[in-house]
Amino acid sequence: MKNIQKPILLLFLIPLVSIFLSIFYEHGFQKNWETYLTEEIGAEESKNLLYFDLEKFCKSSDVQDQTLIDFCEYPRYSYYIRDLSIFFLALGLLLILFIAIAGKIAMNHRIFLLKIFKPGLYITLFTLSILILGLSFLSITILYFLESYILGMIHFQILAVIGIGALVGAYQILKSIFSIVNTNQIHVAGTAYDTYELGNLSKLIEEVSEMCQSFSPDNVILGFDPTFFVTEGNVLCRNKTTRGTSLYISLPLCRILSINELKAILAHEFSHFTGEDTSFSKEFYPIYKGTFDSLQIIQDQINSHSYSFSYYPVAYILDYFFQSFALAENNIRRSRELRADTIASETMGNQNFGMALVKIYAYSELWEQINDEMYSKIKNNERVTNASESFQNFILQKNTPNLSIQEIEKNSDFHPTDTHPPLKERLLNVSLDLETILPQINLDLNSNLSVKLIPGYESIEMELTESMNENFQEYYELYEKEKLK
């Protein structure tokens, strides 16, 4: 399968080196043993002995002579290390095969993906826990072998420091992995509210959920990320961690969407709370996102610390696990999104949904330019007051006719748990095309702006903007400190 070479190389390299060194030492021990037997009983007679092979002799339980017992002291360690290396080699191979086979089966079985991903992840993590400690031990053993052979002496203090560092590093990495995955949390820079707190927006949410025959979310999160999504996993927000179902609403996008367009987008999102999508929203995507976050955490830790080489297989195996299921997830995601698009189009009208979709694809990436502007102002000791308003003004200045069809179609909307099918495919699915939708885009919404449904929206925007300013300020100060080093 794709990207399998690096996991295999890194997972097997340390055990293979350890096996090679063990065999190298054992060859010398065997030669010494044969010399000893020749001197004691003669060359021909010794070859007929049951225990002419040193390993069989040392592993027998009826050896009584102390001289012979001492003879086996060092060889016995080598045998143990070799057997342990073979065990870790086999364990790594079984783990790779398990991931490969499970990922292959999940490609054609939606329910299998739902049922196997979480237990499969824990099997992988548990096995990696054993492997990382085992590979750390083998790494120390390899250093011990090489040092004793090349230098003729062993610095136990150095090996002890390496060993303790390996254990501490392994603990920290594994703790990070399990804690991130176990929480199933999505992190967003937004403010969470109970659904009933948001006045006219709350009424709109209730109306759309009833029309879609869905339940209304427990929480509404208002933030600046240019996206909309629903989740049944916990969401860590600026003010609290949500429990239950949550709807994320983008304030900047609400400044360019009409009320009917917002209703169409909400209808799409609420459709994920119906049918088989409910299981995926609740059981699969939070842990899928947790796995992705874990990969980022462990990669950052490896990059920022002088950890043993034995930790790198962890990152590659987790990535291999993730990628093995990504194609299966992609197929399911596509069908989920197209189903949600169909429901939104049928419920709210394909024109409203198509207009909203094109706006999101066309303008979401422009949010990055607002971030750049905010950072530039921080460097000049200035601050943006309302980033959402700046986004709206920037779009009004850019204007739709300046956006080419090719430019819009290459964009993909941001989503914290998955990406969506291409815009062209989504429009075609609801009997629309970009060429006819684009000329109808209306940004002069006046009182029909959906953001005006939110009570005190400008205050919320300014508060979120100030939080962004603080983050940019911290980043800039850290960057300046690093430059002075």
C-alpha positions as CSV (number, residue, x, y, z in Angstrom):
1,M,0.0,0.0,0.0
2,K,0.9,3.6,-0.3
3,N,3.6,5.0,2.0
4,I,4.3,1.6,3.5
5,Q,8.1,1.7,2.9
6,K,9.0,4.2,5.6
7,P,7.0,2.4,8.4
8,I,8.5,-0.9,7.5
9,L,12.1,0.5,7.2
10,L,11.9,2.4,10.5
11,L,10.0,-0.3,12.4
12,F,12.3,-3.1,11.3
13,L,15.7,-1.4,11.2
14,I,16.5,-1.4,14.9
15,P,15.5,-5.1,15.4
16,L,17.4,-6.2,12.3
17,V,20.5,-4.4,13.4
18,S,20.1,-5.9,16.9
19,I,19.7,-9.4,15.3
20,F,22.8,-8.9,13.1
21,L,24.9,-7.8,16.1
22,S,23.7,-10.7,18.2
23,I,24.5,-13.2,15.5
24,F,27.9,-11.6,15.1
25,Y,28.7,-12.0,18.8
26,E,27.2,-15.5,18.9
27,H,29.5,-16.6,16.1
28,G,32.5,-15.6,18.3
29,F,31.1,-17.3,21.3
30,Q,30.5,-20.5,19.3
31,K,34.1,-20.4,18.1
32,N,35.4,-20.0,21.6
33,W,33.2,-22.9,22.7
34,E,34.4,-25.2,20.0
35,T,38.0,-24.3,20.9
36,Y,37.3,-25.1,24.6
37,L,35.7,-28.5,23.6
38,T,38.6,-29.4,21.3
39,E,41.1,-28.7,24.1
40,E,39.1,-30.7,26.6
41,I,38.0,-33.8,24.7
42,G,39.4,-33.5,21.2
43,A,38.0,-32.2,17.9
44,E,36.3,-35.3,16.6
45,E,34.7,-36.3,19.9
46,S,33.4,-32.8,20.6
47,K,31.5,-32.7,17.3
48,N,29.5,-35.8,18.4
49,L,28.4,-34.1,21.6
50,L,24.7,-33.3,22.0
51,Y,25.6,-29.8,23.2
52,F,28.2,-29.0,20.5
53,D,26.0,-26.1,19.7
54,L,26.6,-23.5,22.5
55,E,23.1,-22.2,22.4
56,K,21.5,-25.6,23.1
57,F,24.0,-26.1,25.8
58,C,23.4,-22.8,27.5
59,K,19.6,-23.2,27.3
60,S,19.6,-26.7,28.8
61,S,18.5,-26.9,32.4
62,D,20.9,-29.7,33.6
63,V,24.2,-27.8,33.5
64,Q,25.8,-28.1,36.9
65,D,29.4,-27.3,36.4
66,Q,30.1,-23.7,37.5
67,T,32.8,-23.3,34.9
68,L,30.4,-24.2,32.2
69,I,27.7,-22.0,33.7
70,D,30.1,-19.0,33.7
71,F,30.9,-19.9,30.1
72,C,27.3,-19.2,29.2
73,E,26.9,-15.9,31.0
74,Y,27.5,-13.5,28.1
75,P,26.2,-15.8,25.3
76,R,22.9,-16.2,27.2
77,Y,22.3,-12.4,27.1
78,S,23.0,-12.3,23.4
79,Y,20.4,-15.1,22.8
80,Y,17.8,-13.2,24.8
81,I,18.4,-10.0,22.9
82,R,18.2,-11.9,19.6
83,D,15.0,-13.6,20.5
84,L,13.5,-10.3,21.8
85,S,14.5,-8.6,18.5
86,I,12.8,-11.3,16.5
87,F,9.7,-10.8,18.7
88,F,9.6,-7.1,18.1
89,L,10.2,-7.7,14.4
90,A,7.3,-10.1,14.2
91,L,5.1,-7.7,16.3
92,G,5.8,-4.9,13.9
93,L,5.1,-7.0,10.9
94,L,1.8,-8.2,12.4
95,L,0.8,-4.6,13.1
96,I,1.6,-3.5,9.5
97,L,-0.4,-6.4,8.2
98,F,-3.4,-5.7,10.5
99,I,-3.5,-2.0,9.4
100,A,-3.2,-3.0,5.7
101,I,-5.9,-5.6,5.8
102,A,-8.3,-3.6,7.9
103,G,-7.9,-0.5,5.6
104,K,-8.5,-2.7,2.5
105,I,-11.7,-4.2,3.9
106,A,-13.0,-0.8,5.1
107,M,-12.7,0.4,1.5
108,N,-15.8,-1.5,0.5
109,H,-17.7,-1.8,3.8
110,R,-19.0,1.4,5.4
111,I,-20.1,-0.3,8.7
112,F,-16.8,-2.1,9.0
113,L,-15.0,1.3,8.9
114,L,-17.3,2.6,11.6
115,K,-16.8,-0.4,13.8
116,I,-13.1,-1.1,13.3
117,F,-11.5,2.4,13.3
118,K,-11.7,3.1,17.0
119,P,-10.7,-0.4,18.3
120,G,-8.1,-0.6,15.5
121,L,-6.6,2.7,16.6
122,Y,-6.4,1.4,20.2
123,I,-4.8,-1.8,19.1
124,T,-2.3,0.2,17.1
125,L,-1.6,2.5,20.1
126,F,-1.2,-0.4,22.5
127,T,1.1,-2.2,20.1
128,L,3.1,0.9,19.6
129,S,3.4,1.4,23.3
130,I,5.1,-2.0,23.5
131,L,7.2,-1.4,20.4
132,I,8.5,2.1,21.4
133,L,9.7,0.8,24.8
134,G,11.2,-2.3,23.1
135,L,12.9,-0.4,20.4
136,S,14.3,2.0,23.0
137,F,15.7,-1.0,24.9
138,L,17.2,-2.5,21.7
139,S,18.7,0.9,20.8
140,I,20.6,1.0,24.2
141,T,21.6,-2.6,23.7
142,I,23.0,-1.9,20.3
143,L,25.1,1.0,21.8
144,Y,26.2,-1.4,24.5
145,F,27.4,-4.0,21.9
146,L,29.1,-1.5,19.7
147,E,30.9,0.3,22.6
148,S,32.1,-2.9,24.1
149,Y,33.4,-4.2,20.8
150,I,34.9,-1.0,19.4
151,L,36.2,0.7,22.6
152,G,36.6,-2.4,24.8
153,M,34.8,-0.6,27.6
154,I,31.3,0.4,28.5
155,H,30.2,3.8,29.9
156,F,27.2,2.7,32.0
157,Q,26.4,6.3,33.0
158,I,25.9,7.3,29.4
159,L,23.7,4.3,28.7
160,A,21.7,5.0,31.9
161,V,21.1,8.6,30.8
162,I,20.0,7.4,27.4
163,G,17.8,4.8,28.9
164,I,16.1,7.2,31.3
165,G,15.6,9.7,28.5
166,A,14.1,7.0,26.3
167,L,11.6,6.0,29.0
168,V,10.6,9.6,29.8
169,G,10.3,10.5,26.1
170,A,8.3,7.4,25.4
171,Y,6.0,8.2,28.3
172,Q,5.4,11.8,27.2
173,I,4.7,10.8,23.6
174,L,2.4,8.0,24.4
175,K,0.6,10.2,27.0
176,S,0.0,12.8,24.4
177,I,-1.3,10.3,21.9
178,F,-3.8,8.7,24.3
179,S,-4.9,12.0,25.9
180,I,-5.6,13.6,22.5
181,V,-7.5,10.6,21.1
182,N,-9.4,9.9,24.3
183,T,-10.8,13.4,24.5
184,N,-12.2,13.3,21.0
185,Q,-12.2,17.1,21.2
186,I,-12.2,19.6,18.4
187,H,-10.3,22.9,19.2
188,V,-11.8,26.1,17.7
189,A,-11.2,29.7,18.4
190,G,-14.8,30.5,18.9
191,T,-17.3,31.3,21.6
192,A,-20.0,28.8,22.6
193,Y,-23.6,29.5,23.5
194,D,-26.6,27.5,24.4
195,T,-28.8,27.3,21.3
196,Y,-31.7,29.2,23.0
197,E,-29.5,32.2,23.8
198,L,-29.2,33.7,20.3
199,G,-32.6,35.3,19.7
200,N,-33.6,35.3,16.0
201,L,-30.8,32.9,15.1
202,S,-32.1,30.4,17.6
203,K,-35.5,30.6,16.0
204,L,-34.0,30.1,12.6
205,I,-32.0,27.0,13.8
206,E,-35.2,25.5,15.3
207,E,-37.1,26.2,12.1
208,V,-34.5,24.6,9.8
209,S,-34.0,21.5,12.1
210,E,-37.7,20.8,12.0
211,M,-37.9,21.2,8.2
212,C,-35.0,18.7,7.9
213,Q,-36.6,16.3,10.5
214,S,-33.5,16.6,12.6
215,F,-32.9,17.5,16.2
216,S,-31.7,21.0,17.1
217,P,-28.1,21.2,18.3
218,D,-27.3,21.7,22.0
219,N,-24.7,24.4,21.4
220,V,-24.0,27.1,18.8
221,I,-20.3,28.2,18.4
222,L,-19.7,31.5,16.8
223,G,-16.2,31.9,15.4
224,F,-14.0,33.3,12.6
225,D,-13.0,30.1,10.7
226,P,-14.6,30.3,7.3
227,T,-16.7,27.2,7.6
228,F,-19.9,25.7,9.0
229,F,-20.0,22.3,10.6
230,V,-21.9,20.1,13.1
231,T,-20.4,17.6,15.5
232,E,-21.4,15.3,18.3
233,G,-17.9,15.3,19.8
234,N,-16.7,17.8,22.4
235,V,-15.5,21.1,21.2
236,L,-13.0,23.1,23.2
237,C,-13.9,26.8,22.7
238,R,-12.6,30.1,24.2
239,N,-15.1,30.1,27.0
240,K,-15.9,26.5,27.6
241,T,-15.9,22.9,26.3
242,T,-19.2,22.0,24.8
243,R,-21.0,18.7,25.5
244,G,-23.6,17.1,23.3
245,T,-24.2,18.3,19.7
246,S,-22.7,21.5,18.4
247,L,-23.2,23.8,15.4
248,Y,-20.3,26.0,14.3
249,I,-21.2,29.2,12.5
250,S,-18.7,31.5,10.7
251,L,-19.3,35.1,11.5
252,P,-17.3,36.4,8.5
253,L,-19.3,34.2,6.1
254,C,-22.6,35.3,7.7
255,R,-21.6,38.8,6.6
256,I,-21.9,37.7,2.9
257,L,-24.7,35.2,3.2
258,S,-28.4,36.1,3.0
259,I,-30.8,34.6,5.5
260,N,-32.1,32.1,2.9
261,E,-28.6,31.1,2.0
262,L,-27.7,30.5,5.6
263,K,-30.9,28.4,6.0
264,A,-29.7,26.3,3.1
265,I,-26.2,25.8,4.6
266,L,-27.8,24.9,8.0
267,A,-30.1,22.4,6.2
268,H,-27.0,20.7,4.8
269,E,-25.4,20.5,8.2
270,F,-28.5,19.3,10.1
271,S,-28.9,16.5,7.5
272,H,-25.7,15.0,9.1
273,F,-27.9,14.4,12.2
274,T,-30.2,12.1,10.2
275,G,-30.0,8.6,8.9
276,E,-26.7,6.7,9.0
277,D,-24.8,10.0,9.1
278,T,-25.6,10.2,12.8
279,S,-23.4,7.3,13.7
280,F,-20.5,8.8,11.7
281,S,-21.0,12.3,13.2
282,K,-20.9,10.8,16.7
283,E,-18.7,7.8,16.7
284,F,-16.3,8.2,13.8
285,Y,-15.4,11.7,12.9
286,P,-14.4,13.0,16.4
287,I,-11.9,10.1,16.9
288,Y,-10.8,10.5,13.2
289,K,-10.0,14.1,14.0
290,G,-8.4,13.1,17.2
291,T,-6.0,10.8,15.4
292,F,-5.0,13.6,13.0
293,D,-4.3,15.9,16.0
294,S,-2.3,13.2,17.6
295,L,-0.1,13.0,14.6
296,Q,0.6,16.7,14.7
297,I,1.4,16.6,18.5
298,I,3.8,13.7,18.2
299,Q,5.5,15.2,15.1
300,D,6.0,18.5,17.0
301,Q,7.4,16.7,20.0
302,I,9.9,14.7,17.9
303,N,11.0,17.8,16.0
304,S,11.5,19.9,19.2
305,H,13.4,17.3,21.3
306,S,16.5,15.2,20.9
307,Y,14.6,11.9,21.2
308,S,16.0,8.6,20.3
309,F,15.7,7.4,16.7
310,S,13.4,4.7,18.0
311,Y,10.5,7.2,18.4
312,Y,10.3,8.0,14.7
313,P,8.4,4.7,13.8
314,V,5.6,5.9,16.1
315,A,4.9,8.9,13.9
316,Y,5.1,6.9,10.7
317,I,3.0,4.0,11.9
318,L,0.2,6.4,13.1
319,D,0.4,8.2,9.8
320,Y,0.2,4.9,7.9
321,F,-2.8,3.9,10.0
322,F,-4.5,7.2,9.2
323,Q,-3.7,7.0,5.5
324,S,-4.9,3.4,5.3
325,F,-8.4,4.4,6.3
326,A,-8.3,7.8,4.5
327,L,-9.4,6.5,1.1
328,A,-12.3,4.5,2.6
329,E,-13.3,7.6,4.6
330,N,-13.0,9.7,1.5
331,N,-15.5,7.5,-0.3
332,I,-18.0,7.7,2.6
333,R,-17.4,11.4,3.1
334,R,-18.3,12.0,-0.6
335,S,-21.6,10.1,-0.3
336,R,-22.4,11.9,3.0
337,E,-21.8,15.3,1.6
338,L,-23.7,14.8,-1.6
339,R,-26.6,13.3,0.3
340,A,-26.6,16.4,2.6
341,D,-26.4,18.7,-0.4
342,T,-29.5,17.0,-1.9
343,I,-31.5,17.4,1.3
344,A,-30.5,21.1,1.6
345,S,-31.4,21.7,-2.1
346,E,-34.7,20.0,-1.8
347,T,-35.6,21.7,1.5
348,M,-34.5,25.2,0.9
349,G,-34.3,25.4,-2.9
350,N,-31.3,24.6,-5.1
351,Q,-30.8,28.3,-6.1
352,N,-30.3,29.3,-2.4
353,F,-28.1,26.4,-1.7
354,G,-26.1,26.9,-4.9
355,M,-25.5,30.6,-4.2
356,A,-24.4,29.9,-0.7
357,L,-22.1,27.2,-1.8
358,V,-20.4,29.3,-4.5
359,K,-19.9,32.2,-2.0
360,I,-18.2,29.9,0.5
361,Y,-15.9,28.3,-2.1
362,A,-15.2,31.7,-3.7
363,Y,-14.4,33.7,-0.7
364,S,-13.3,31.4,2.2
365,E,-9.6,31.5,1.2
366,L,-9.6,35.3,1.3
367,W,-9.8,35.0,5.1
368,E,-6.1,34.2,5.0
369,Q,-5.4,37.7,3.6
370,I,-7.2,39.2,6.6
371,N,-4.9,37.2,8.9
372,D,-1.9,38.6,7.0
373,E,-3.2,42.1,7.3
374,M,-3.7,41.7,11.1
375,Y,-0.2,40.3,11.5
376,S,1.3,43.2,9.5
377,K,-0.5,45.7,11.7
378,I,0.8,44.0,14.8
379,K,4.4,44.4,13.5
380,N,3.6,48.2,13.0
381,N,2.1,48.4,16.5
382,E,-1.4,48.7,15.1
383,R,-4.5,46.6,15.5
384,V,-7.6,45.6,13.5
385,T,-10.8,46.4,15.4
386,N,-13.2,44.0,13.7
387,A,-11.7,41.3,11.5
388,S,-15.1,40.1,10.3
389,E,-16.1,43.5,9.1
390,S,-12.7,43.9,7.4
391,F,-13.4,40.6,5.6
392,Q,-16.7,41.8,4.3
393,N,-15.2,45.1,3.1
394,F,-12.4,43.3,1.4
395,I,-14.8,41.1,-0.5
396,L,-17.0,44.0,-1.5
397,Q,-13.9,45.7,-2.9
398,K,-12.8,42.5,-4.8
399,N,-16.2,42.0,-6.3
400,T,-17.4,38.8,-7.9
401,P,-16.8,39.4,-11.6
402,N,-13.0,39.5,-10.8
403,L,-13.2,35.9,-9.7
404,S,-12.7,33.4,-12.5
405,I,-14.5,30.1,-12.6
406,Q,-11.1,28.3,-12.5
407,E,-10.1,30.3,-9.4
408,I,-13.3,29.4,-7.5
409,E,-13.2,25.7,-8.5
410,K,-9.7,25.1,-7.3
411,N,-10.7,26.3,-3.8
412,S,-11.8,23.8,-1.2
413,D,-13.7,24.9,1.9
414,F,-12.1,24.4,5.2
415,H,-13.5,21.9,7.7
416,P,-12.0,20.7,11.0
417,T,-13.0,17.1,10.6
418,D,-12.9,16.5,6.8
419,T,-12.8,18.1,3.4
420,H,-15.6,18.2,0.9
421,P,-16.1,17.1,-2.7
422,P,-15.1,19.6,-5.5
423,L,-17.6,22.5,-6.1
424,K,-18.3,21.4,-9.7
425,E,-19.4,17.9,-8.5
426,R,-21.5,19.3,-5.7
427,L,-23.3,21.8,-8.0
428,L,-23.9,19.1,-10.6
429,N,-25.4,16.9,-7.9
430,V,-28.2,19.5,-7.3
431,S,-28.7,20.3,-11.1
432,L,-26.7,23.5,-11.1
433,D,-23.5,24.8,-12.8
434,L,-21.1,27.5,-11.9
435,E,-21.4,29.4,-15.2
436,T,-25.1,30.2,-14.5
437,I,-24.8,30.7,-10.7
438,L,-21.8,33.1,-10.8
439,P,-23.5,36.1,-12.5
440,Q,-26.3,36.0,-10.0
441,I,-24.1,36.4,-6.9
442,N,-25.4,39.3,-4.8
443,L,-23.2,40.8,-2.1
444,D,-25.3,44.0,-1.6
445,L,-27.6,42.3,1.0
446,N,-28.3,45.3,3.2
447,S,-30.8,44.3,5.9
448,N,-31.0,40.8,4.6
449,L,-27.5,39.9,6.0
450,S,-27.8,36.7,8.0
451,V,-25.3,38.0,10.6
452,K,-28.0,40.5,11.7
453,L,-29.9,37.6,13.2
454,I,-27.2,37.3,15.9
455,P,-27.8,39.6,18.8
456,G,-24.8,41.8,19.6
457,Y,-22.8,40.3,16.7
458,E,-20.5,43.3,16.4
459,S,-19.4,43.0,20.0
460,I,-18.8,39.3,19.6
461,E,-16.7,40.0,16.5
462,M,-14.7,42.6,18.2
463,E,-14.0,40.3,21.1
464,L,-12.8,37.5,18.8
465,T,-10.7,40.0,16.9
466,E,-9.0,41.2,20.1
467,S,-8.2,37.6,20.9
468,M,-6.6,37.1,17.5
469,N,-4.6,40.3,18.0
470,E,-3.3,38.9,21.2
471,N,-2.3,35.6,19.6
472,F,-0.5,37.5,16.8
473,Q,1.2,39.7,19.3
474,E,2.5,36.7,21.2
475,Y,3.7,35.1,18.0
476,Y,5.4,38.2,16.9
477,E,7.2,38.7,20.2
478,L,8.3,35.1,20.2
479,Y,9.6,35.5,16.6
480,E,11.6,38.6,17.6
481,K,13.1,36.8,20.5
482,E,14.2,33.9,18.3
483,K,15.8,36.3,15.9
484,L,18.0,37.8,18.7
485,K,19.4,34.4,19.7
